[in-house]
Amino acid sequence: MWLQLDEEGPLHQQAYRALRGAILDGRLRPGARLPATRSLAGELGVSRNTLLQAYEQLADEGYVTARTGAGTFVAESLPDDRLGDAAEPGVASASDATPLPLSKAARRILSAAPRAGISWAIPRKHLAYDFRYGEPAYGDLPLETWCRILGRHARRASVARLSYGDPAGAPELRHALADYLRRARGVVCTPEQILVTHGSQQAIDLIGRVLVDPGDRVALEEPHYTGFSLALDAFGAELVPVRVDENGLDTTELEAHADLRGACVTPSHQFPTGAVLSLERRLALLGWAERETAFVLEDDYDGEYRYEGRPVPSLQGLDRAGRVLYLGTASKTLFPSLRIGWLVVPEPLVRAFTLAKAYADTGSSGLEQRVLAEFIEEGHLERYVRRARVRNGQRREALEAAVARHLAGAAELEGTRAGLHGLLWVPDLALQREAELRRACEARDVGIYPVRPFFTRPPQRSGYVLGYAALSEEAIEEGVRRIGDALEAITR
């Protein structure tokens, strides 16, 4: 057969990689018509829906174009750098040599990347009304204060400050974080239990290195933050999806799975559904972890922002058995490029995590850590979070009102009780048309992001994660109006 599946990962990703490979190596030339999905599905022994998903991803990434009534064709101009200028005469191309063999971990990473939603999260161009999730309100940031503290610390540079620091983080920042997390999130820890990391993803990677062996079974929320699955899959873990409902992770399902090594959760604002884990389930989760000697990774990525009811304290603050590892980040409270996160680990694990961190990078940047420490100690962070909570609450209300006004009867907005995003369900839009609506919105200068990449199995309906913190109320109103126009245009 001219096309072979590699038996790595989901079938639609196998089909996508096989077709993309055929395009890149010239078996399918620019302008060539791809086989009909029904006939190719029969040849490969897969469902037609599997091929439709593969064709859709190829179209999203610019490898093929679909022509109504004519079929799907290889794009005349391909996006891959490997199809650029040919090598100079007499100079061997890298493709002429036998490639270096990859590790099993690297092959798992390559297999997981397309389904992880990374490409979906990055707009292909600047969009005036971009509902990209995870972006803070840059205009609200106290940058003048931050820069003043930064300049002061830069002028104080000394040999000691320019040398290697503690791999676990600058002592002054760890002390400041211990006090701040106790006040703001109810975290109970000493400064010595805190590791300063390069954002949240390094913390997840460290947990994989220290607590997970190949073949270990780890529970993930379904749907879930793909940063969990990417890292743990690379370490060879078996990922076990556990259902999420309006009260968060369904803890009764944990009992049905034997030998779970741990569970990864976002209890304060489940990503991406926005559910808040109830107190009853928090206690049930901790009881399960204690009985099974399992770890619980609590990702508190935007727990400071809650708009309804009383603030929900951290899961870690309820833990009495040393099962919870608490993860936080400055990416949502300040700005992503700061690249500072923190991991609070149970005391018996401090030495193992500190050594794993030292082996990985010998320590994070000391200058930014000291600036953040002073920013916290002088009260600037908490004052900013209080102001941001008010402003983001106003943006959240604008989003809810705009959806009710422009998408009434066509879409439902959920998960806005906390955090910086909502989940927009479009129940009457077929999953196969999810990307079509995204493209129609992009043509109207609007960025929306499908929820499907965050599911292990395809969801029952189409949905989009809408981040609103970086937009003004006026931009939210106009952006949602344009989403309504795009939806009407493709469904009329």
C-alpha positions as CSV (number, residue, x, y, z in Angstrom):
1,M,0.0,0.0,0.0
2,W,1.3,3.5,-0.8
3,L,0.3,4.8,2.6
4,Q,1.3,3.2,5.9
5,L,0.2,4.0,9.4
6,D,2.9,4.0,12.1
7,E,0.8,2.5,14.9
8,E,1.9,5.4,17.3
9,G,-1.0,7.2,19.0
10,P,-4.6,7.9,17.8
11,L,-5.6,6.7,14.4
12,H,-6.4,10.2,13.0
13,Q,-2.9,11.3,14.0
14,Q,-1.4,8.3,12.3
15,A,-3.3,9.1,9.2
16,Y,-2.3,12.8,9.4
17,R,1.4,11.9,9.7
18,A,1.2,9.4,6.9
19,L,-0.4,11.9,4.5
20,R,1.8,14.8,5.6
21,G,4.9,12.5,5.0
22,A,3.6,11.7,1.5
23,I,3.2,15.4,0.7
24,L,6.7,16.3,2.0
25,D,8.5,13.5,0.2
26,G,6.8,14.2,-3.1
27,R,4.5,11.2,-3.4
28,L,1.7,13.7,-3.3
29,R,2.8,16.6,-5.5
30,P,1.5,20.3,-5.1
31,G,-1.9,20.5,-6.8
32,A,-2.5,16.7,-6.6
33,R,-6.0,15.6,-5.5
34,L,-6.1,13.6,-2.3
35,P,-8.1,10.3,-2.4
36,A,-11.7,10.5,-1.4
37,T,-11.9,9.9,2.4
38,R,-14.4,7.0,2.0
39,S,-12.1,5.1,-0.4
40,L,-8.9,5.8,1.5
41,A,-10.6,4.8,4.8
42,G,-11.4,1.5,3.3
43,E,-7.8,1.0,2.1
44,L,-6.4,1.8,5.6
45,G,-9.1,0.0,7.5
46,V,-10.1,3.0,9.5
47,S,-13.4,5.0,9.8
48,R,-14.2,7.8,7.5
49,N,-14.4,10.2,10.5
50,T,-10.8,9.3,11.2
51,L,-9.8,10.5,7.7
52,L,-12.0,13.6,8.0
53,Q,-10.1,14.6,11.1
54,A,-6.7,14.0,9.4
55,Y,-7.7,16.1,6.3
56,E,-9.0,18.9,8.6
57,Q,-5.7,19.1,10.4
58,L,-3.8,19.2,7.1
59,A,-6.0,22.0,5.9
60,D,-5.6,23.9,9.2
61,E,-1.8,23.7,8.8
62,G,-1.8,24.8,5.2
63,Y,-0.8,21.5,3.5
64,V,-4.0,21.0,1.6
65,T,-7.0,23.1,0.4
66,A,-10.6,21.9,0.2
67,R,-12.6,22.9,-2.9
68,T,-16.3,22.6,-2.5
69,G,-17.7,20.0,-4.9
70,A,-14.2,19.2,-6.3
71,G,-12.3,17.5,-3.4
72,T,-9.1,18.1,-1.4
73,F,-5.9,19.1,-3.1
74,V,-2.3,19.5,-2.0
75,A,-1.5,23.2,-1.6
76,E,0.7,24.8,-4.2
77,S,2.8,26.6,-1.6
78,L,3.7,24.3,1.3
79,P,4.5,25.6,4.9
80,D,7.3,23.3,5.7
81,D,10.8,24.7,5.7
82,R,12.2,21.4,4.3
83,L,10.6,22.3,0.9
84,G,12.7,25.5,0.7
85,D,15.7,26.2,-1.4
86,A,17.7,23.1,-2.5
87,A,21.2,22.5,-1.0
88,E,24.2,23.9,-2.9
89,P,25.8,21.6,-5.4
90,G,28.2,19.2,-3.8
91,V,26.8,19.8,-0.3
92,A,25.0,16.8,1.2
93,S,21.5,17.4,2.3
94,A,20.5,16.2,5.8
95,S,18.0,14.0,4.1
96,D,20.8,12.1,2.4
97,A,22.1,10.9,5.7
98,T,20.7,8.2,8.0
99,P,19.0,10.2,10.8
100,L,20.0,9.8,14.4
101,P,17.6,7.4,16.2
102,L,15.2,9.0,18.6
103,S,14.5,7.7,22.1
104,K,11.1,6.3,23.0
105,A,10.4,9.4,25.0
106,A,11.2,11.6,21.9
107,R,8.9,9.5,19.8
108,R,6.1,9.8,22.3
109,I,6.6,13.6,22.4
110,L,6.4,13.8,18.6
111,S,3.3,11.7,18.6
112,A,1.6,13.7,21.3
113,A,2.4,17.2,20.0
114,P,-0.3,17.4,17.2
115,R,-3.1,16.4,19.5
116,A,-2.0,18.6,22.4
117,G,-3.5,21.8,20.9
118,I,-0.2,23.7,20.8
119,S,-0.7,25.0,17.2
120,W,-4.3,25.9,18.0
121,A,-3.2,28.2,20.8
122,I,-1.0,30.4,18.6
123,P,-2.7,32.8,16.1
124,R,-1.3,32.7,12.6
125,K,-1.5,36.5,12.5
126,H,-2.4,39.4,14.7
127,L,-6.1,39.5,15.4
128,A,-8.0,42.6,16.6
129,Y,-10.4,40.5,18.7
130,D,-8.3,37.7,20.0
131,F,-9.9,35.5,22.6
132,R,-6.7,33.6,23.2
133,Y,-6.8,32.0,26.7
134,G,-4.0,32.5,29.2
135,E,-3.2,36.1,28.3
136,P,-3.4,38.6,31.2
137,A,-4.5,42.2,30.9
138,Y,-1.2,43.7,29.9
139,G,-2.6,47.3,30.1
140,D,-3.5,46.8,33.8
141,L,0.0,45.7,34.9
142,P,1.8,48.0,37.3
143,L,4.8,48.1,34.9
144,E,6.2,51.4,36.2
145,T,6.5,49.9,39.7
146,W,8.0,46.7,38.3
147,C,10.6,48.5,36.2
148,R,11.5,50.7,39.2
149,I,12.3,47.7,41.3
150,L,14.0,46.0,38.4
151,G,16.3,49.0,37.9
152,R,17.2,49.2,41.6
153,H,18.2,45.5,41.7
154,A,20.1,45.8,38.4
155,R,22.2,48.7,39.8
156,R,23.0,46.6,42.9
157,A,24.6,43.9,40.8
158,S,27.5,42.2,42.6
159,V,29.7,39.1,42.1
160,A,27.6,37.2,44.5
161,R,24.4,38.2,42.7
162,L,25.8,37.4,39.3
163,S,27.0,33.9,40.3
164,Y,25.0,30.6,40.4
165,G,22.1,30.7,42.9
166,D,20.3,28.1,44.9
167,P,18.7,25.6,42.4
168,A,15.5,25.6,44.5
169,G,15.2,29.4,44.1
170,A,16.3,32.6,45.7
171,P,15.7,32.4,49.5
172,E,14.1,35.9,49.6
173,L,11.5,34.8,46.9
174,R,10.8,31.5,48.6
175,H,10.1,33.4,51.9
176,A,7.9,35.9,50.2
177,L,6.0,33.2,48.4
178,A,5.4,31.2,51.5
179,D,3.8,34.3,53.2
180,Y,1.8,35.3,50.1
181,L,0.5,31.8,49.4
182,R,-0.7,31.4,53.0
183,R,-2.6,34.7,52.9
184,A,-3.9,34.5,49.4
185,R,-4.5,30.8,48.8
186,G,-4.5,29.1,52.2
187,V,-1.3,27.1,51.3
188,V,0.5,25.7,54.4
189,C,4.2,25.4,53.9
190,T,7.7,26.5,54.9
191,P,10.0,28.4,52.5
192,E,12.1,25.2,52.2
193,Q,9.2,23.3,50.7
194,I,9.0,25.8,47.7
195,L,10.9,25.3,44.5
196,V,11.1,28.2,42.0
197,T,10.6,26.8,38.5
198,H,10.7,28.1,34.9
199,G,6.9,28.4,34.8
200,S,4.4,25.7,35.5
201,Q,5.5,23.3,32.8
202,Q,8.9,22.7,34.4
203,A,7.2,21.9,37.7
204,I,5.0,19.3,35.9
205,D,8.2,17.9,34.3
206,L,9.9,17.6,37.7
207,I,6.9,15.7,39.1
208,G,7.2,13.3,36.2
209,R,10.9,12.8,36.8
210,V,10.6,12.3,40.6
211,L,7.3,10.4,41.0
212,V,6.4,8.6,37.8
213,D,8.0,5.5,36.2
214,P,7.2,4.2,32.7
215,G,3.9,2.3,32.9
216,D,2.6,4.1,36.0
217,R,-1.1,5.0,35.7
218,V,-1.9,8.6,36.3
219,A,-5.5,10.0,36.4
220,L,-6.3,13.2,34.3
221,E,-9.4,15.2,34.3
222,E,-11.4,14.7,31.1
223,P,-11.1,17.3,29.5
224,H,-7.8,18.4,30.8
225,Y,-4.8,20.8,30.5
226,T,-2.6,19.2,27.9
227,G,0.5,20.3,29.7
228,F,-0.2,17.4,32.1
229,S,-0.5,14.8,29.3
230,L,2.4,16.0,27.3
231,A,4.9,15.7,30.1
232,L,3.6,12.5,31.7
233,D,3.2,10.8,28.3
234,A,6.9,11.6,27.6
235,F,7.8,9.7,30.8
236,G,5.9,6.7,29.7
237,A,2.9,7.0,32.0
238,E,-0.4,5.4,31.2
239,L,-2.9,8.3,31.2
240,V,-6.4,7.5,32.7
241,P,-9.1,10.0,31.9
242,V,-11.7,10.7,34.6
243,R,-14.9,12.5,34.0
244,V,-15.5,16.1,34.9
245,D,-19.0,17.5,35.6
246,E,-20.3,20.8,37.1
247,N,-18.7,20.0,40.4
248,G,-15.3,19.2,39.0
249,L,-13.5,15.8,39.0
250,D,-15.8,12.9,39.6
251,T,-13.9,11.3,42.5
252,T,-16.1,8.2,42.6
253,E,-14.5,7.2,39.3
254,L,-11.1,7.1,40.9
255,E,-12.1,4.1,42.9
256,A,-12.9,2.1,39.7
257,H,-9.2,2.3,38.6
258,A,-6.7,0.1,40.3
259,D,-3.1,1.0,41.0
260,L,-3.2,4.8,40.2
261,R,0.1,6.5,41.0
262,G,-1.5,9.9,41.2
263,A,-4.0,12.4,39.8
264,C,-3.6,15.8,38.2
265,V,-6.3,18.4,38.9
266,T,-7.2,22.0,38.5
267,P,-9.7,22.3,41.4
268,S,-10.1,26.1,41.7
269,H,-11.1,26.6,38.1
270,Q,-11.1,23.4,36.1
271,F,-9.3,23.8,32.7
272,P,-11.0,24.1,30.3
273,T,-14.6,23.7,31.6
274,G,-14.3,26.2,34.5
275,A,-15.9,23.9,37.1
276,V,-15.0,24.4,40.7
277,L,-14.2,21.3,42.7
278,S,-16.7,21.1,45.6
279,L,-15.5,20.7,49.2
280,E,-17.1,17.3,49.4
281,R,-15.0,16.1,46.4
282,R,-11.9,17.8,47.7
283,L,-12.1,15.8,50.9
284,A,-12.9,12.6,48.9
285,L,-9.9,13.2,46.7
286,L,-7.6,13.7,49.6
287,G,-9.0,10.6,51.3
288,W,-8.4,8.5,48.2
289,A,-4.8,9.8,47.9
290,E,-4.1,8.9,51.5
291,R,-5.5,5.4,51.3
292,E,-3.7,4.7,48.0
293,T,-0.5,6.4,48.8
294,A,-1.0,8.4,45.6
295,F,0.1,12.0,44.8
296,V,-2.2,14.8,43.8
297,L,-0.9,17.6,41.5
298,E,-2.9,20.7,42.2
299,D,-2.5,23.3,39.4
300,D,-3.8,26.6,40.8
301,Y,-3.1,28.5,37.6
302,D,-5.6,31.3,38.2
303,G,-7.1,30.6,41.6
304,E,-6.8,34.3,42.7
305,Y,-9.7,35.2,40.4
306,R,-13.1,34.2,41.7
307,Y,-16.3,36.3,41.1
308,E,-19.1,34.3,42.8
309,G,-19.3,33.0,46.3
310,R,-16.5,33.0,48.8
311,P,-12.9,32.4,47.7
312,V,-12.0,28.7,47.6
313,P,-8.8,27.9,49.5
314,S,-6.2,25.6,48.0
315,L,-6.5,21.8,48.1
316,Q,-3.0,21.7,49.6
317,G,-4.2,23.6,52.7
318,L,-6.6,20.8,53.5
319,D,-4.0,18.1,53.0
320,R,-2.8,16.4,56.3
321,A,-1.1,13.4,54.8
322,G,1.5,15.0,52.5
323,R,-0.1,13.9,49.3
324,V,-0.6,17.2,47.5
325,L,2.0,19.0,45.3
326,Y,0.9,22.6,44.7
327,L,1.7,24.4,41.5
328,G,1.4,28.1,40.8
329,T,2.7,30.6,38.3
330,A,3.3,34.3,37.7
331,S,2.1,33.9,34.1
332,K,-1.6,34.7,34.9
333,T,-1.1,37.0,37.9
334,L,1.7,39.1,36.2
335,F,2.9,38.2,32.7
336,P,4.0,34.9,30.9
337,S,7.5,36.0,29.8
338,L,8.6,36.4,33.4
339,R,8.9,32.5,33.4
340,I,8.6,32.1,37.1
341,G,6.5,29.4,38.7
342,W,6.5,27.7,42.0
343,L,6.0,24.1,43.2
344,V,5.2,23.4,46.9
345,V,6.2,19.8,47.7
346,P,5.6,17.7,50.9
347,E,8.6,17.9,53.2
348,P,9.9,14.3,52.7
349,L,10.2,15.0,49.0
350,V,12.2,18.3,49.2
351,R,15.6,16.8,48.7
352,A,14.6,14.6,45.8
353,F,12.9,17.5,44.0
354,T,15.7,19.9,44.7
355,L,18.3,17.6,43.2
356,A,16.1,16.9,40.2
357,K,15.8,20.7,39.7
358,A,19.6,21.1,40.1
359,Y,20.3,18.4,37.5
360,A,17.9,20.1,35.1
361,D,19.1,23.7,35.1
362,T,21.3,24.6,38.2
363,G,18.8,27.4,39.1
364,S,16.5,30.0,37.6
365,S,17.4,33.7,36.9
366,G,18.3,35.4,40.2
367,L,17.5,39.0,39.1
368,E,13.9,38.4,38.3
369,Q,13.4,36.3,41.4
370,R,14.7,39.1,43.7
371,V,12.5,41.7,41.9
372,L,9.4,39.5,42.3
373,A,10.3,38.9,46.0
374,E,10.4,42.7,46.7
375,F,7.3,43.2,44.5
376,I,5.4,40.8,46.8
377,E,6.9,42.0,50.1
378,E,6.0,45.6,49.4
379,G,2.4,44.6,48.8
380,H,2.3,45.4,45.1
381,L,1.2,42.0,44.0
382,E,-1.8,41.7,46.2
383,R,-2.9,45.3,45.4
384,Y,-2.6,44.5,41.7
385,V,-4.5,41.2,42.1
386,R,-7.4,43.0,43.9
387,R,-7.6,45.6,41.1
388,A,-7.3,43.0,38.4
389,R,-10.1,40.9,40.0
390,V,-12.4,43.9,39.7
391,R,-11.4,44.7,36.1
392,N,-11.6,41.1,35.0
393,G,-15.0,40.8,36.7
394,Q,-16.2,43.6,34.5
395,R,-14.8,41.9,31.4
396,R,-16.4,38.6,32.5
397,E,-19.8,40.4,32.8
398,A,-19.3,42.0,29.3
399,L,-18.6,38.5,27.9
400,E,-21.7,37.0,29.4
401,A,-23.9,39.9,28.2
402,A,-22.4,39.8,24.7
403,V,-23.1,36.1,24.4
404,A,-26.6,36.5,25.6
405,R,-27.1,39.4,23.1
406,H,-25.5,38.0,20.0
407,L,-25.5,34.2,20.4
408,A,-28.8,33.6,22.2
409,G,-30.2,30.2,21.3
410,A,-27.1,29.3,19.3
411,A,-24.4,29.0,22.0
412,E,-24.1,28.5,25.8
413,L,-21.4,30.1,28.0
414,E,-20.1,28.1,31.0
415,G,-17.3,28.1,33.5
416,T,-17.1,31.9,34.3
417,R,-17.5,31.8,38.1
418,A,-13.7,32.1,38.4
419,G,-10.6,32.4,36.3
420,L,-9.9,34.3,33.1
421,H,-11.8,32.3,30.4
422,G,-15.1,30.8,29.6
423,L,-16.2,27.8,27.6
424,L,-18.6,28.5,24.7
425,W,-20.5,25.5,23.6
426,V,-22.2,25.5,20.2
427,P,-24.4,22.4,20.4
428,D,-25.9,22.6,16.9
429,L,-22.5,22.9,15.1
430,A,-21.2,19.5,14.0
431,L,-17.7,18.7,15.3
432,Q,-16.5,18.4,11.7
433,R,-17.3,22.1,11.2
434,E,-15.5,23.3,14.4
435,A,-12.4,24.4,12.4
436,E,-14.7,26.0,9.8
437,L,-16.1,28.4,12.3
438,R,-12.7,29.2,13.6
439,R,-11.5,30.1,10.1
440,A,-14.7,32.1,9.5
441,C,-14.0,34.1,12.7
442,E,-10.4,34.6,11.8
443,A,-11.5,36.0,8.5
444,R,-13.4,38.6,10.6
445,D,-10.3,39.4,12.7
446,V,-11.5,37.3,15.6
447,G,-9.5,34.5,17.3
448,I,-11.4,31.6,18.9
449,Y,-9.9,28.3,20.1
450,P,-11.6,24.9,19.9
451,V,-11.9,22.8,23.1
452,R,-11.5,19.5,21.3
453,P,-7.6,19.3,21.7
454,F,-8.2,19.1,25.5
455,F,-10.2,15.9,25.3
456,T,-8.8,12.4,25.2
457,R,-11.9,11.4,23.3
458,P,-13.9,13.7,21.0
459,P,-16.5,15.7,23.0
460,Q,-20.2,15.4,22.3
461,R,-20.5,18.9,20.9
462,S,-18.4,21.7,19.5
463,G,-17.0,24.2,21.9
464,Y,-14.4,27.0,22.1
465,V,-12.3,28.3,25.0
466,L,-12.6,32.1,25.1
467,G,-10.0,34.1,27.1
468,Y,-11.2,37.6,27.9
469,A,-8.6,39.2,30.3
470,A,-6.6,40.8,27.6
471,L,-9.6,42.5,25.9
472,S,-11.5,45.6,26.7
473,E,-15.3,45.4,27.3
474,E,-15.8,47.1,23.9
475,A,-13.6,44.6,22.1
476,I,-15.4,41.7,23.8
477,E,-18.7,43.1,22.6
478,E,-17.5,43.5,19.1
479,G,-15.7,40.2,19.0
480,V,-18.7,38.2,20.1
481,R,-20.9,40.1,17.6
482,R,-18.5,39.0,14.9
483,I,-18.6,35.4,16.2
484,G,-22.3,35.5,15.8
485,D,-22.0,36.8,12.2
486,A,-19.5,34.0,11.4
487,L,-21.7,31.3,12.8
488,E,-24.7,32.6,10.9
489,A,-22.7,32.8,7.7
490,I,-21.6,29.1,7.8
491,T,-25.0,27.7,9.0
492,R,-27.5,29.7,6.9
